[in-house]
């Protein structure tokens, strides 16, 4: 007999911070439901808010892979914010063959270039088959010529089970490529170290301030508690950055 134990379901909220990594100061906070789409969407809300309130426009944004989707990367690149974010990519392969990341995107000529120097262009033939050519989801398909792939010495590493290599070009692929290029720089290494400042604030929030459970109900209550907690953390941080002046004793 198989016995399945189900945990009790409960509603929760997530605390999202926008932080100045130079000093570890929280510049904005947003309460959301604990789902990835809501948490990622809070990034836009906070960036727009600090732009309106403080005229702050960051040069780069540091975040984890959950924020590395095409739409948010495209939104950041359009606003001239460098995304120091790992790309959320499911195109990896488990059989050891070349992934899409191994094939270079040539935006100027609207094509891909494989490691052997061969071109992958948009499908050259269109017909009534809906699986051929561009899709209606902001994506397009690219492939190499069959005769080129059949004669390629690296076919076993690229497309051993297909006549020719095909790639789906996702929407916001240019922004994804910007993030991939950034991930190869020294600045990206520095950014990943700075990201620990964010994680430390959340650890302090739970372990020191004891905010493992909310005392107020509803989104308004969560917003109030998160805002008060961020204020307490900022006061603690600012006290270290700007220590109280030493009073001189009169003779």
Secondary structure, DSSP 4 states (H G I P E B T S, - for coil): ------PPP---EEEEEEEETTTTEEEEEEEEESSHHHHHHHHHHHHHHHHHHH----SEEEE-GGG-SHHHHHHHHHTT-EEEE--------SSS---GGGSEEETTTTEEE-TTS-EEEE-S---S-TTSS--SSS-EEEE--HHHHHT-TTHHHH-TTSSS-EEEE-TTHHHHHHHHHHTTSHHHHHHHHHHHHHHHHHHHHHHTS-TTS-SS-HHHHHHHHHHHHHHHHHHHHHHHHSPPPPPPPP-
